[in-house]
Amino acid sequence: MSEECLTRLQQATKEKLRRFNSLRGREVQPGEFWDAVVVTAVDESQREAYELQISEKVHRKELPLGIHYKVFSDPPGSKIGNGGSTLYALKQLSDVYGKALGKWRIILIHAGGWSQRLPCASALGKIFTALPLGDPLYQMLELKLAIYVDFPPCMNPGVLVTCADDIELYSIPEGENVTFNKPGFTALAHPSSLSVGTTHGVFVFQPQEKSSDYSEMECASCLNFLHKPSIQKMKESRAVRKRQGGCFSLSDTEFVYTDSTYYISFDTTKVLLNLLTELWPLECEIDAYGDFLQALGPKATIDYTKNTANVSKKESSLVEVRQKIFNHLKGTPLNVILLNNSKFYHIGTTSEYIFHLTEDVVLRRELGLLTSAFSLHLNENSDGSSGGCVMHSILHPSCSVGASSVVEYSRLGAGVSIGQGSIVSSCCVSAGLSVPDGVSVHSVCVKAKHQTRYVTVVFGMNDDLKRTVESPAHMEGLKLFGLSLTECLSCWGLKDEALRFSGDPASCSLWSACLFPVCADQQSSCLMSVEMLQAVLSSSKFTFPKDVKLMSMQESLECKDLEEMLKFRRGLYDDIIQKKPNN
């Protein structure tokens, strides 16, 4: 990416952040911002957690005021995917607001799910993932709203659909706007390498004409949409383009345009509501990108409905449901806005989160990310060159944070040492404790027998929390910190048969393994779990206290104490505000 492109992207992003900051904490004028900000949740428990956090943000004037903030949970029963969540959220909006929606501009952010690839975000939600930016501190919710702050004034009534764990940055020509004023769907598209195209959606346009003209933004009509296609499929479909110079965000000679966020016009939302009536009750997962967008454009065919290669769970009804979606949406236009100087970042995994917050110098420059944000910390004389990232935390001056490590929403005592490439989240860390390299340490407050207790979950950065085996007898197939569960249990003086798994007995995973002690306070919880970890890494022995109860990550979320977790964060907030040097 040329220096000119990078500078334009940085300046455009800085201006969006400035505009959003000017809206925080004040009543917005009609047409100035979204009429409604809608966040989806996986169930009622997550909905309550999200509503509580949004309410606190509004109370602290961290969000624009005078608009509707709504959280809608998926219905109980089968998983319905982000496509199902889109349909169900539209229905709930229609039930609550009725005809008013015909004049509203709405942003719909998909934030349901348990963030198993980023467990530190599981308890309170990935849309509330902290970012080292802004005062008060930004979370993903604020950043999403800031990045799209220019959209509402240039948008016809309808819904903008986006996800909670990605960031799109872009610049456009001076004096122009990203405009959503066409019927059907209008999608944003980003130049991407062919390898990136294999894991995203790819747009197919008319064959490219040779032209010396170049623009940071172009509008096009899409012939059809490919979902996670092979490179051969991209070439056969003529989705591959040749770069023609200019201020372009990609250096590759060959590239494709990939998907991110899209707009649905109000009239098309009514088509989707009719579709939901026909599909109800939903009994399979629908993808808001693959299952909706592949039905659009003049060259779309029904063939894709039978391709289940990219489906994680193949339900018997999926093909029939896809065919109904296709029949409802066929003929609907798919307009595309090509953002040629744009970047797409995904931060949904522990490795992505660490990389983008601590090592990615380009994103740091584009967004203006800080080494320390809203914290009292480290050695106050530190220049932040350690390469770590500290957010909304209080650290004793004698603490050290290793390169590429993230500390968020935590208190660290004297002499605490955080290794390299680790995440410490929502923890109260005892003086002198050393957290090893490459681990995620996260404390969850739980209600156990009507009492407030704490569980600190510890995983290695490369642990696969989604991997399942069919029974406890096969736990050798599960690796914790690079070792089999059997080896870990041996270090802790436990036999294999003593390990309990929560949830479905035919689907055992690290997520459901009851490994973590329930403790009376946050500090001893963190201490005990880190000592367990140290014993495994040093092949030494650790003995649990007598009659200790062990809980899984899954169980800790089921009985989490939201009020107490937010109370801990409020305590940090108050102390930081009170003790900040400028106060």
Phi, psi and omega per residue, in radians:
M1 nan 2.240 -3.078
S2 -1.205 2.786 3.129
E3 -1.085 -0.620 3.126
E4 -1.114 -0.787 3.131
C5 -1.080 -0.786 -3.113
L6 -1.093 -0.730 3.140
T7 -1.117 -0.748 3.140
R8 -1.126 -0.700 3.114
L9 -1.121 -0.760 3.139
Q10 -1.103 -0.779 -3.126
Q11 -1.148 -0.723 3.137
A12 -1.119 -0.721 3.134
T13 -1.162 -0.745 3.122
K14 -1.022 -0.690 -3.138
E15 -1.205 -0.671 3.089
K16 -1.108 -0.753 3.114
L17 -1.094 -0.700 3.121
R18 -1.089 -0.767 -3.131
R19 -1.110 -0.771 -3.138
F20 -1.139 -0.713 3.124
N21 -1.060 -0.548 3.125
S22 -1.240 -0.315 3.134
L23 -1.641 -0.351 -3.060
R24 -1.103 2.238 3.037
G25 1.405 0.160 3.077
R26 -2.276 2.743 3.106
E27 -1.218 2.187 -3.131
V28 -1.508 2.692 3.137
Q29 -1.510 2.682 3.109
P30 -0.941 2.292 3.129
G31 1.461 -0.135 -3.085
E32 -1.441 -0.489 -3.065
F33 -2.548 -3.037 3.114
W34 -1.122 2.551 3.003
D35 -1.342 -0.554 3.106
A36 -2.558 2.415 3.004
V37 -1.946 2.035 -3.061
V38 -1.990 2.281 3.099
V39 -2.080 2.343 3.116
T40 -1.656 2.615 3.128
A41 -2.303 2.742 -3.048
V42 -1.353 -0.514 -3.135
D43 -2.742 -3.111 -3.073
E44 -1.124 -0.637 3.131
S45 -1.096 -0.790 3.117
Q46 -1.183 -0.640 3.096
R47 -1.029 -0.793 3.130
E48 -1.065 -0.714 3.131
A49 -1.090 -0.746 -3.120
Y50 -1.193 -0.762 -3.131
E51 -1.081 -0.703 3.139
L52 -1.074 -0.765 -3.116
Q53 -1.231 -0.689 3.100
I54 -1.134 -0.716 3.106
S55 -1.024 -0.721 3.114
E56 -1.144 -0.700 3.128
K57 -1.088 -0.753 3.121
V58 -1.122 -0.751 -3.141
H59 -1.063 -0.680 -3.132
R60 -1.508 0.078 3.111
K61 1.048 0.750 3.093
E62 -1.662 -0.129 3.131
L63 -2.194 2.773 2.995
P64 -1.044 2.540 -3.056
L65 -1.839 2.844 3.042
G66 1.471 0.265 3.069
I67 -2.137 2.994 -3.103
H68 -1.602 2.043 2.990
Y69 -1.804 2.085 -3.094
K70 -2.233 2.493 3.014
V71 -2.104 2.177 3.125
F72 -2.048 2.239 3.112
S73 -1.625 2.682 3.032
D74 -1.141 2.710 3.097
P75 -1.211 2.682 3.091
P76 -1.125 2.690 3.126
G77 1.996 -2.435 -3.055
S78 -1.114 2.619 2.989
K79 -1.161 2.405 -3.065
I80 -2.031 -0.028 3.106
G81 1.233 3.030 -3.120
N82 -1.268 -0.360 3.027
G83 -1.238 -0.767 3.067
G84 -1.097 -0.691 3.097
S85 -1.084 -0.662 3.101
T86 -1.055 -0.860 -3.120
L87 -1.094 -0.768 -3.069
Y88 -1.218 -0.642 3.084
A89 -1.150 -0.681 3.089
L90 -1.076 -0.698 3.127
K91 -1.122 -0.773 -3.123
Q92 -1.169 -0.656 3.048
L93 -1.051 -0.782 3.137
S94 -1.100 -0.712 3.140
D95 -1.123 -0.661 -3.051
V96 -1.443 -0.731 -2.954
Y97 -1.961 -0.259 3.051
G98 0.982 -2.304 -3.025
K99 -1.139 -0.358 -3.140
A100 -1.013 -0.479 -3.099
L101 -1.096 -0.404 3.125
G102 -1.106 -0.207 3.118
K103 -2.075 0.033 -2.984
W104 -1.705 2.617 3.002
R105 -1.950 2.076 -2.956
I106 -2.164 2.427 2.965
I107 -1.898 2.283 -3.116
L108 -2.026 1.980 -3.075
I109 -1.887 2.069 3.130
H110 -1.401 2.007 -3.083
A111 -2.324 0.226 3.110
G112 -1.264 2.845 -3.136
G113 1.924 2.930 -3.001
W114 -1.833 0.128 3.070
S115 0.884 0.861 -3.115
Q116 -1.158 -0.356 3.102
R117 -1.563 -0.129 3.053
L118 -2.440 1.262 -2.964
P119 -1.047 -0.430 3.118
C120 -1.157 -0.271 3.114
A121 -1.722 0.006 -3.002
S122 -1.196 -0.762 -3.009
A123 -1.194 -0.744 -3.054
L124 -1.950 -0.064 2.984
G125 1.809 2.449 -3.086
K126 -1.207 -0.382 3.080
I127 -1.225 -0.253 3.100
F128 -1.895 0.439 3.045
T129 -1.205 2.317 -3.073
A130 -1.319 2.612 3.062
L131 -2.313 2.454 -3.099
P132 -1.367 1.261 -2.963
L133 -2.772 2.485 2.965
G134 1.424 2.756 3.065
D135 -2.511 1.843 0.077
P136 -1.118 2.802 -3.058
L137 -0.990 2.379 3.041
Y138 -1.356 2.550 2.818
Q139 -2.038 3.098 -3.086
M140 -0.992 -0.583 -3.141
L141 -1.024 -0.852 -3.135
E142 -1.115 -0.695 -3.109
L143 -1.161 -0.727 3.094
K144 -1.031 -0.769 -3.129
L145 -1.169 -0.596 3.127
A146 -1.230 -0.755 -3.090
I147 -1.109 -0.570 -3.128
Y148 -1.763 0.310 -3.013
V149 -1.096 -0.433 -3.135
D150 -1.427 -0.196 -2.985
F151 -1.280 -0.852 -2.985
P152 -0.942 -0.753 -3.120
P153 -1.153 -0.284 -3.090
C154 -2.013 0.564 -3.018
M155 -2.322 2.320 2.993
N156 -1.252 2.837 3.082
P157 -0.911 2.403 -3.106
G158 2.781 -2.843 -3.014
V159 -2.278 2.283 3.004
L160 -1.700 2.153 -3.083
V161 -1.822 2.234 -3.141
T162 -2.563 3.024 -3.126
C163 -1.996 2.783 -3.000
A164 -1.449 -0.238 -2.982
D165 -2.057 0.443 3.039
D166 -2.351 2.785 -3.121
I167 -2.241 2.252 3.040
E168 -2.022 2.142 3.071
L169 -1.972 2.519 -3.096
Y170 -2.781 2.750 2.945
S171 -2.205 2.670 3.130
I172 -2.331 2.872 -3.119
P173 -1.036 2.543 -3.136
E174 -1.048 2.355 3.122
G175 1.523 -0.088 3.113
E176 -1.844 2.898 -3.134
N177 -2.362 2.650 2.928
V178 -1.365 2.009 -3.000
T179 -2.025 2.268 3.074
F180 -1.959 1.586 -3.058
N181 -2.373 0.274 -3.113
K182 -1.906 2.687 3.108
P183 -1.207 2.819 3.109
G184 1.465 -2.467 3.128
F185 -1.852 2.528 2.996
T186 -2.299 2.073 -3.040
A187 -1.927 2.593 2.961
L188 -1.499 2.484 -3.126
A189 -2.300 2.501 -3.050
H190 -2.204 2.365 3.053
P191 -1.096 2.256 -3.103
S192 -2.463 2.724 3.076
S193 -1.165 2.822 -3.136
L194 -1.107 -0.602 3.136
S195 -1.163 -0.671 3.071
V196 -1.115 -0.654 3.137
G197 -1.023 -0.518 -3.119
T198 -1.206 -0.271 -3.135
T199 -1.989 0.163 -3.132
H200 -2.315 -3.035 2.982
G201 -1.576 2.518 -3.078
V202 -2.195 2.326 -3.132
F203 -1.604 2.481 3.078
V204 -2.002 2.232 -3.122
F205 -2.075 3.128 2.999
Q206 -1.022 2.594 3.110
P207 -0.882 2.441 -3.032
Q208 -1.238 2.296 3.056
E209 -1.586 2.511 3.111
K210 -1.206 2.274 -3.079
S211 -2.712 2.520 3.077
S212 -1.556 -0.171 -3.137
D213 -1.245 2.552 3.101
Y214 -2.524 2.486 3.060
S215 -2.475 2.574 3.050
E216 -1.131 -0.433 -3.122
M217 -2.400 2.300 3.069
E218 -2.330 2.689 3.062
C219 -1.966 2.405 -3.098
A220 -2.539 2.799 3.041
S221 -1.816 2.285 -3.043
C222 -1.556 2.335 3.097
L223 -1.310 -0.816 3.052
N224 -2.849 2.977 -3.004
F225 -2.169 2.309 3.130
L226 -1.875 2.342 -3.119
H227 -1.838 1.976 -3.139
K228 0.869 0.977 -3.074
P229 -1.397 2.789 2.985
S230 -1.284 2.846 3.104
I231 -1.094 -0.670 3.098
Q232 -1.054 -0.759 3.127
K233 -1.097 -0.709 3.107
M234 -1.042 -0.747 -3.096
K235 -1.239 -0.731 3.117
E236 -1.083 -0.607 -3.103
S237 -1.495 -0.005 -3.111
R238 1.072 0.623 3.072
A239 -1.471 -0.298 -3.076
V240 -1.375 2.321 -3.100
R241 -2.014 2.802 3.075
K242 -1.859 2.287 -3.137
R243 -1.253 2.433 -3.068
Q244 -2.091 0.401 3.088
G245 1.522 -2.977 -3.107
G246 1.537 -3.016 -3.128
C247 -1.404 1.647 -2.995
F248 -2.132 2.491 -3.058
S249 -1.450 0.039 -3.052
L250 -2.330 2.425 -3.127
S251 -1.635 -0.249 -3.104
D252 -1.074 2.458 3.092
T253 -1.189 -0.755 3.071
E254 -1.799 2.464 -3.132
F255 -2.707 2.966 3.003
V256 -2.261 2.849 3.042
Y257 -1.704 2.146 -3.118
T258 -1.909 2.876 -2.992
D259 -1.565 2.911 2.967
S260 -2.696 -1.520 -3.067
T261 -1.848 2.600 3.044
Y262 -2.501 2.769 -3.117
Y263 -1.893 2.460 3.041
I264 -2.062 2.152 3.133
S265 -1.153 2.748 -3.075
F266 -1.028 -0.744 -3.141
D267 -1.071 -0.610 -3.135
T268 -1.300 -0.490 3.065
T269 -1.107 -0.556 3.101
K270 -1.183 -0.604 3.058
V271 -1.109 -0.722 3.138
L272 -1.167 -0.611 3.082
L273 -1.139 -0.689 3.067
N274 -1.120 -0.662 3.095
L275 -1.069 -0.772 -3.137
L276 -1.045 -0.697 3.117
T277 -1.012 -0.694 -3.132
E278 -1.299 -0.567 -3.079
L279 -1.500 -0.309 -3.005
W280 -1.180 2.420 -0.060
P281 -1.400 2.515 3.118
L282 -1.274 2.292 -3.114
E283 -2.245 0.250 3.075
C284 -2.609 2.880 -3.125
E285 -1.404 2.293 3.084
I286 -1.983 2.381 3.132
D287 -1.666 2.222 -3.086
A288 -1.186 -0.276 3.134
Y289 -1.824 -1.130 -3.092
G290 -1.045 -0.748 -3.033
D291 -1.456 -0.475 3.094
F292 -1.542 -0.926 -2.971
L293 -1.239 -0.476 3.114
Q294 -1.216 -0.255 3.117
A295 -1.482 -0.115 -2.969
L296 -1.758 2.818 3.079
G297 1.568 2.675 -3.036
P298 -1.165 -0.365 -3.123
K299 -1.775 0.150 3.099
A300 -1.178 2.409 3.079
T301 -2.193 2.873 -3.087
I302 -1.374 -0.058 -3.045
D303 -1.001 -0.662 -3.045
Y304 -1.079 -0.392 -3.033
T305 -1.093 -0.404 -3.113
K306 -1.658 -0.078 -3.124
N307 -1.546 1.856 -3.108
T308 -1.920 0.391 -3.071
A309 -1.077 -0.593 -3.082
N310 -1.727 0.271 -3.099
V311 -1.673 2.227 -3.093
S312 -1.261 -0.632 3.131
K313 -2.303 1.974 -3.046
K314 -1.499 1.779 3.090
E315 -1.526 2.541 -3.089
S316 -1.081 -0.492 -3.071
S317 -1.523 -0.059 -2.987
L318 -1.071 -0.817 -3.093
V319 -1.064 -0.775 3.132
E320 -1.090 -0.736 3.126
V321 -1.100 -0.777 3.120
R322 -1.060 -0.680 -3.130
Q323 -1.146 -0.641 3.079
K324 -1.168 -0.698 3.087
I325 -1.051 -0.827 -3.132
F326 -1.021 -0.792 -3.092
N327 -1.154 -0.563 3.098
H328 -1.304 -0.625 -2.987
L329 -1.751 -0.222 -3.071
K330 -1.013 2.435 -3.094
G331 1.558 -0.195 3.102
T332 -1.283 2.301 -3.108
P333 -1.180 2.549 2.979
L334 -2.086 1.720 3.085
N335 -1.525 2.568 -3.097
V336 -2.309 2.357 3.042
I337 -1.833 1.948 -3.094
L338 -1.470 1.988 3.117
L339 -1.738 1.603 -2.975
N340 -1.263 -0.500 3.046
N341 -1.862 1.356 -3.074
S342 -2.519 2.821 3.122
K343 -2.323 2.528 3.072
F344 -2.133 2.140 3.127
Y345 -2.100 2.369 3.049
H346 -1.935 2.314 -3.127
I347 -2.251 0.696 -3.056
G348 -1.578 0.018 3.130
T349 -2.185 2.840 -3.138
T350 -1.062 -0.738 -3.112
S351 -1.164 -0.701 3.101
E352 -1.146 -0.746 -3.121
Y353 -1.036 -0.850 3.136
I354 -1.112 -0.835 -3.090
F355 -1.043 -0.882 -3.043
H356 -1.210 -0.511 -3.118
L357 -1.511 -0.382 -3.035
T358 -2.134 -0.553 -2.997
E359 -1.951 -0.423 -3.019
D360 -1.367 1.617 -3.060
V361 -1.177 -0.480 -3.131
V362 -1.210 -0.868 3.120
L363 -1.120 -0.666 3.103
R364 -0.983 -0.742 3.139
R365 -1.248 -0.743 -3.090
E366 -1.110 -0.719 -3.073
L367 -1.695 -0.236 -3.068
G368 1.276 0.665 -3.112
L369 -1.195 2.578 -3.088
L370 -1.841 2.772 2.994
T371 -1.333 -0.611 3.088
S372 -2.322 2.283 -3.131
A373 -2.324 2.221 3.085
F374 0.834 1.000 -3.082
S375 -2.515 2.732 2.934
L376 -2.002 2.102 -2.811
H377 -2.847 3.124 2.966
L378 0.639 -2.729 2.951
N379 -1.496 2.111 -3.049
E380 -1.042 -0.272 3.099
N381 -1.567 -0.030 -3.092
S382 -1.138 2.501 3.094
D383 -1.620 0.091 3.101
G384 1.362 0.217 -3.057
S385 -1.365 -0.025 3.132
S386 -1.097 -0.412 3.137
G387 1.586 0.002 3.073
G388 -1.493 3.084 -3.130
C389 -2.410 2.212 -3.105
V390 -2.128 2.252 -3.098
M391 -2.383 2.327 3.011
H392 0.839 0.844 -3.064
S393 -2.422 2.810 3.075
I394 -2.146 2.039 -3.106
L395 -2.078 2.366 3.032
H396 -1.075 2.511 -3.106
P397 -0.985 -0.382 -3.108
S398 -1.529 0.040 3.126
C399 -1.282 2.740 2.994
S400 -2.291 2.426 3.125
V401 -2.086 2.107 -3.071
G402 -1.211 2.859 3.116
A403 -1.002 2.490 3.065
S404 1.077 0.471 3.048
S405 -1.900 2.641 3.139
V406 -2.097 2.252 3.015
V407 -2.067 2.161 -3.127
E408 -2.406 2.483 3.041
Y409 0.867 0.817 -3.052
S410 -2.388 2.783 2.978
R411 -2.034 2.205 3.139
L412 -2.038 2.194 -3.113
G413 -1.345 -3.133 -3.083
A414 -1.048 2.370 3.032
G415 1.282 0.140 3.117
V416 -1.169 2.415 -3.141
S417 -2.151 2.151 3.086
I418 -1.828 2.176 -3.124
G419 -1.182 -2.979 -3.097
Q420 -1.535 2.522 3.035
G421 1.121 0.622 -3.139
S422 -2.068 2.841 3.049
I423 -2.120 2.227 3.037
V424 -2.091 2.043 -3.006
S425 -2.316 2.291 3.050
S426 0.996 0.649 -3.076
C427 -1.944 2.702 2.969
C428 -2.071 1.809 -2.923
V429 -1.745 2.176 -3.091
S430 -1.127 2.609 3.114
A431 -0.931 2.392 3.037
G432 1.424 -0.076 -3.079
L433 -1.299 2.461 3.093
S434 -1.947 2.133 3.057
V435 -1.654 2.171 -3.066
P436 -1.150 3.042 3.065
D437 -1.223 2.624 2.894
G438 1.132 0.640 3.118
V439 -2.294 2.753 3.044
S440 -1.955 2.116 -3.117
V441 -2.094 2.121 -2.995
H442 -2.518 2.138 -3.136
S443 -1.648 2.412 3.107
V444 -2.155 2.285 3.046
C445 -1.486 2.295 -3.089
V446 -2.245 2.786 2.981
K447 -1.746 2.007 3.118
A448 -2.149 2.002 -3.087
K449 0.918 0.814 3.078
H450 1.154 0.272 3.098
Q451 -2.059 2.601 3.097
T452 -1.371 2.153 3.133
R453 -2.351 3.013 -3.092
Y454 -2.299 2.478 3.062
V455 -2.245 2.239 3.068
T456 -1.932 2.030 -3.137
V457 -1.626 2.418 -3.096
V458 -2.274 2.180 3.105
F459 -2.341 2.714 2.999
G460 -1.394 2.686 -3.092
M461 -1.063 -0.495 -3.096
N462 -1.754 0.103 3.121
D463 -1.189 2.428 3.136
D464 -1.745 1.733 -3.077
L465 -1.297 -0.291 -3.125
K466 -1.570 -0.282 -3.110
R467 -1.127 2.315 -3.113
T468 -2.134 2.649 2.960
V469 -2.145 2.795 -2.952
E470 -1.375 -0.216 3.121
S471 -2.893 2.837 3.089
P472 -0.999 -0.455 3.137
A473 -1.124 -0.299 -3.127
H474 -1.847 0.374 -3.055
M475 -1.115 -0.244 3.062
E476 -0.983 -0.448 -3.126
G477 -1.338 -0.099 3.133
L478 -1.803 2.229 -3.091
K479 -1.937 2.236 3.082
L480 -2.090 2.146 -3.068
F481 0.974 0.563 3.113
G482 1.444 -0.033 -3.134
L483 -1.992 2.754 3.087
S484 -1.225 2.707 3.112
L485 -1.030 -0.605 3.132
T486 -1.045 -0.757 3.118
E487 -1.113 -0.724 3.130
C488 -1.112 -0.788 -3.124
L489 -1.076 -0.628 3.120
S490 -1.091 -0.717 3.099
C491 -1.083 -0.513 -3.083
W492 -1.693 0.160 3.090
G493 1.229 0.471 3.137
L494 -1.991 2.556 3.034
K495 -1.594 2.710 -3.099
D496 -0.914 -0.746 -3.068
E497 -1.206 -0.217 3.122
A498 -1.413 -0.261 -3.100
L499 -1.401 2.215 3.121
R500 -1.779 2.498 3.020
F501 -1.992 2.374 3.101
S502 -1.521 2.855 3.055
G503 1.319 -2.553 -3.040
D504 -1.159 2.042 -3.110
P505 -1.146 -0.302 3.126
A506 -1.613 0.139 -3.133
S507 -2.494 1.425 -3.085
C508 -1.655 2.368 -3.090
S509 -2.614 3.015 3.026
L510 -1.084 -0.538 3.137
W511 -1.091 -0.627 -3.062
S512 -1.827 0.062 3.140
A513 -1.361 2.159 -3.111
C514 -1.440 1.518 -3.009
L515 -1.979 -0.297 -2.883
F516 -1.907 2.258 -3.051
P517 -1.224 2.477 3.047
V518 -1.569 2.140 -3.032
C519 -2.122 2.831 -3.056
A520 -1.316 -0.463 -3.121
D521 -2.467 2.855 -3.025
Q522 -1.142 -0.668 -3.068
Q523 -1.181 -0.845 -3.131
S524 -1.196 -0.518 3.085
S525 -1.084 -0.858 3.137
C526 -1.115 -0.767 -3.131
L527 -1.020 -0.840 -3.070
M528 -1.152 -0.738 -3.120
S529 -1.182 -0.658 3.109
V530 -1.207 -0.637 3.074
E531 -1.120 -0.656 3.037
M532 -1.039 -0.785 3.141
L533 -1.090 -0.820 -3.129
Q534 -1.069 -0.649 3.116
A535 -1.087 -0.746 3.126
V536 -1.120 -0.792 -3.066
L537 -1.211 -0.456 -3.123
S538 -1.809 0.092 -3.115
S539 0.955 0.656 3.092
S540 -1.871 -3.042 -3.066
K541 -1.865 2.530 3.046
F542 -2.317 2.385 -3.136
T543 -2.031 2.210 3.104
F544 -1.238 2.585 2.992
P545 -1.047 2.689 -3.124
K546 -1.078 2.419 3.074
D547 1.088 0.387 3.115
V548 -1.207 2.472 3.074
K549 -1.641 2.360 3.122
L550 -1.914 2.453 -3.037
M551 -2.274 2.641 3.061
S552 -1.603 2.909 3.027
M553 -1.037 -0.723 3.138
Q554 -1.023 -0.845 -3.127
E555 -1.135 -0.703 -3.102
S556 -1.074 -0.572 3.110
L557 -1.293 -0.588 -3.125
E558 -1.178 -0.496 -3.133
C559 -2.118 0.503 -3.129
K560 -1.140 2.585 3.123
D561 -1.838 1.637 -3.054
L562 -1.056 -0.832 -3.080
E563 -0.992 -0.753 -3.090
E564 -1.234 -0.649 3.106
M565 -1.131 -0.739 3.124
L566 -1.249 -0.538 3.074
K567 -1.084 -0.716 3.098
F568 -1.081 -0.751 3.119
R569 -1.161 -0.646 3.099
R570 -1.112 -0.674 3.107
G571 -1.072 -0.747 3.066
L572 -1.073 -0.792 -3.123
Y573 -1.002 -0.867 -3.107
D574 -1.096 -0.735 -3.138
D575 -1.160 -0.703 3.138
I576 -1.142 -0.793 3.120
I577 -1.041 -0.765 -3.074
Q578 -1.196 -0.651 -2.995
K579 -1.758 -0.040 3.133
K580 -1.025 2.441 -3.105
P581 -0.947 -0.652 -3.093
N582 -1.297 -0.074 3.053
N583 -1.739 nan nan
